[in-house]
Amino acid sequence: MIPSMQTVPSFRVKSLKKVGIDPFYQHSIGDFDYGLQISKLGYKIHIYPKFVGECNDNTLQKTWQDETLPRMERIRLKESRKGTSIPRLVSFSA
């Protein structure tokens, strides 16, 4: 869950505007890329022993992780926008 801009401290708003979200990366890979971009600008990345935010748990039904779906459907979903597609993984790790 991303807080509204009114609740984000000013240093975070500035860093959000400097980096932005690369439209090539979506969902989880985008999170990693964003963290790396922030780090390259000199901002510190903190890891906390407890949760400081939360996301709603989404069901795995009808996603690439749904083991009840046929294999080809799961592959198609994995390579979709919400999946972890091979081209994005390769680009990210390059």
C-alpha positions as CSV (number, residue, x, y, z in Angstrom):
1,M,0.0,0.0,0.0
2,I,1.5,3.4,-1.0
3,P,0.6,6.2,1.4
4,S,-1.0,9.3,0.0
5,M,1.5,12.1,-0.8
6,Q,0.1,14.2,2.0
7,T,1.3,11.6,4.6
8,V,4.8,11.0,3.1
9,P,7.6,13.1,4.8
10,S,9.1,15.7,2.4
11,F,12.4,13.8,2.0
12,R,10.5,10.8,0.7
13,V,8.5,12.9,-1.7
14,K,11.8,14.4,-3.1
15,S,13.3,11.0,-3.5
16,L,10.1,9.7,-5.2
17,K,10.3,12.6,-7.7
18,K,14.0,12.1,-8.4
19,V,13.7,8.4,-9.1
20,G,10.2,7.6,-10.3
21,I,9.1,4.2,-11.2
22,D,10.6,2.6,-14.3
23,P,7.6,1.5,-16.4
24,F,9.6,-1.4,-17.8
25,Y,9.6,-3.1,-14.4
26,Q,6.2,-3.8,-12.8
27,H,5.2,-5.2,-9.5
28,S,7.9,-6.9,-7.4
29,I,10.8,-6.4,-9.7
30,G,9.9,-2.7,-9.8
31,D,10.3,-2.6,-6.0
32,F,13.8,-4.0,-6.2
33,D,14.7,-1.5,-9.0
34,Y,13.3,1.4,-7.1
35,G,15.3,0.4,-4.0
36,L,18.5,0.3,-6.1
37,Q,17.8,3.6,-7.7
38,I,17.2,5.3,-4.3
39,S,20.4,3.7,-3.0
40,K,22.5,5.0,-5.9
41,L,21.3,8.5,-5.1
42,G,22.8,8.2,-1.6
43,Y,19.6,7.6,0.3
44,K,19.9,4.9,3.0
45,I,17.8,1.7,2.8
46,H,16.7,0.5,6.2
47,I,15.8,-3.0,7.1
48,Y,13.7,-3.3,10.2
49,P,13.1,-6.3,12.5
50,K,9.4,-5.6,12.5
51,F,6.8,-4.7,9.8
52,V,6.4,-0.9,9.3
53,G,3.7,-1.2,6.6
54,E,1.3,-3.8,5.3
55,C,-0.3,-5.0,2.1
56,N,-3.5,-6.9,1.8
57,D,-2.9,-10.6,1.1
58,N,-4.1,-11.4,-2.3
59,T,-5.5,-14.8,-3.2
60,L,-3.3,-17.0,-5.5
61,Q,-6.4,-18.1,-7.4
62,K,-6.1,-17.4,-11.1
63,T,-2.5,-16.3,-10.8
64,W,0.6,-18.0,-12.2
65,Q,1.0,-19.6,-8.7
66,D,-2.4,-21.3,-8.8
67,E,-1.5,-25.0,-9.0
68,T,-5.0,-25.9,-10.1
69,L,-4.5,-24.2,-13.5
70,P,-3.1,-26.0,-16.5
71,R,0.7,-25.5,-17.0
72,M,0.4,-23.5,-20.2
73,E,-2.0,-21.1,-18.5
74,R,0.3,-20.6,-15.6
75,I,3.3,-19.9,-17.9
76,R,1.1,-17.4,-19.8
77,L,0.2,-15.7,-16.5
78,K,3.8,-15.7,-15.3
79,E,4.9,-13.9,-18.4
80,S,2.1,-11.3,-18.0
81,R,2.3,-7.9,-16.4
82,K,1.7,-9.2,-12.9
83,G,4.0,-12.2,-13.3
84,T,7.7,-12.4,-13.1
85,S,8.6,-12.5,-16.8
86,I,11.9,-13.8,-18.0
87,P,12.7,-10.7,-20.1
88,R,12.3,-8.4,-17.0
89,L,14.3,-10.8,-14.8
90,V,17.1,-10.9,-17.4
91,S,17.1,-7.1,-17.9
92,F,17.1,-6.6,-14.1
93,S,20.0,-8.9,-13.4
94,A,22.1,-7.6,-16.4
